[in-house]
Amino acid sequence: MHLKKLFLLLLVSLFFSCENNEIPVDTDNLLIGYWQEPVYNNDTITFKRGSSLPNEAYGVSFDQAGGFIERTSGWCGTPPLTFFNIEGVFEQDTTLINISTESYPANYAWRIITLTEQELVVKRELTAQEVEYRSLMDLFNEIQELSSSVSCSDATNWLFTAYGAKACGGSQGYIAYSSEIDTNNFLNKIEIYTEAEKTFNVKWGIISDCSIGSVPVSVECENGIPTLKY
């Protein structure tokens, strides 16, 4: 009889032990909880659900109040690694997770590819700010291509102009261009780029230094490349 009671007690303790080890799942929103053991595959990250954030490994958590925590060792991958928490907030719009933290990058987004009770697969999604910045860079690349489309052999055929807009005021710098290209088209692109950067800076609250750069005095040709001289 005594052995029978001990056996029943053991079964009950095992039952509650297994029950306590179960990872809670919010069935109303499967995203809520702790996610760890990331596996990176090209541009996707696959997480496994956990019961808490790991102490010495990467993980993230989402809570019902909109709080976000990233457990990370930062950018440095040299042992010994020290892990710490980066706190922030998140908003979920169907399959898009917008994340804001006080650490770089301050704002970014993940697109949910798969979300189950045990697995979360996300893909880095470009934010609206990043999309606009890429458009700015595409326009600037066009300007640079026009500038370098003619080899510099005679400096008297070369001019320079300011381009871009610092958030604190003033231009980003100066760029050389040949009088042999379509100068009206080139200068029009410069104007469009400069106004677009001004709008971008105001819209996204960009901060810059307030230093005033030197103005070039001439353009010289060096190995076929126009060089600004100050």
Secondary structure, 3 states (H helix, E strand, C coil): CHHHHHHHHHHHHHHHHHHHCCCCCCCCCCCCEEEEEEEEECCEEEEEEECCCCCCCCEEEECCCCEEEEEECCCCCCCCCCCEEEEEEEEEECCEEEEEECCCCCEEEEEEEEECCCEEEEEEECCHHHHHHHHHHHHHHHHHHHHCCCCCCCHHHEEEEEECCCCCCCCCEEEEEECCCCHHHHHHHHHHHHHHHHHHHHHHCCCCCCCCCCCCCEEEEECCEEEEEC
